[in-house]
Amino acid sequence: MPMFRVAQVAAVATGGWLVYCGWPVLGLCVALLSLGHILTDRLANRVAPAPAGEVPGAAGDLHRSSFVADLHADVVLWRRDHLRRNRRGHVDLPRLGEGGVALQFVTVPTKMVFTPRLQRLFLSDLFFWGSLFSLQRPDTWFSTPARARCQLARLGRWVGRSGGRLQMVRSRGELAELERRRAAGEEVVGVMLGLEGAHALRAGLDVPWLAENGFRVLGLAHFNDTRFGGSAHGLKKRGITATGRELVRELERHAITIDLAHASPALIDDVLSMGEGGELRRPLLVSHTGVKGVHDHRRNISDRQALAVARGGGLIGVSFFVPALPRAEVGAVAETVCHLVDLFDRAGLDGARHVALGSDFDGAVRTVVDAAGWPRVTAALLEAGLPEGRVRLVLGENVRRFFAKNLPAKSAKVTKG
Ligand SMILES: [Zn+2]
């Protein structure tokens, strides 16, 4: 990343010059910009203390022989070498290997606001500050499409430099290829691409661009209400708009799965009723969430809405980030999973077939494990009393089956841009 090095040297030189000119505080602040990406990454992405003790052998064996899938992580938001083991953040290639992960979603967020009251003011946009402090190209300071393109390019470099250990999964054929390679003993990790929040679609990108560039999941909402619909964190938390309805129909036409994580309750209800009305044929995803029946947090989905997603053939991905869970420990993930399985069983479904996991790693959150800690999740699920066959489903078999059915047969041609 030569441009980054140039920007780092420029920040240090400018800071030194300001100190020399008699502006020591300002000079040090400017020089510290060159380390801003490390400081923000270290402060934002933390892990709760791990419980003492090893993962029991039976849990380790079950874990290694399972297809483990993570429905959500914001890995390429961060400027670090994702090929080597880092002491900051949650995900990198060595930790994916240690965690026995077979399929990792890499999700691209493009806007997050300090307060929804000032969502249009660029100073309220945390991505403005993040782009500035990590010395990214100036177009990413203000433009959501530029941020999406920047993260897409970073993912391309990560996959390209991995020597085949990372493989993009954009089609049923590529998913089958991943399974074949793993069955042959290769330590390859599949990567699927999602967009978190539709902000970039407001500002220049469109759905065909997403489809051509490999995005297979789109989260309708993130941290603020948009012209498509309301966010769980938004000011008005409204339902779907006419533009949002058009977006949902277009995503359906381009075989992009809709993710309802972060959506307001009214938006979730509106999308569910589009499904019930026959406008949506594809099942829905809630990639990373907690559940209100276990922990009443505004970010979590209600039991009623989770059940409606499951009835439509969808998946609920239980998250590892602390505010979504009743406690800051891995047993709380298992408790949430068991609550959903039981809720769905009692409603006459095969409950474990509609529950999955979506860590929210590297999402500027504190999580109960990092990517190397996945076997602890398996151990906690077994300890909570879930039978082995159902643990396998939740760990990733459901996600594999969901996308084996819902991905397009072949990848579209990838365009530059
Ligand atoms: Zn999120």
Boltz pocket constraint, residues with backbone or C-beta under 6 A from the ligand:
constraints:
  - pocket:
      binder: B
      contacts: [[A, 196], [A, 261], [A, 262], [A, 288], [A, 360], [A, 363]]
      max_distance: 6.0
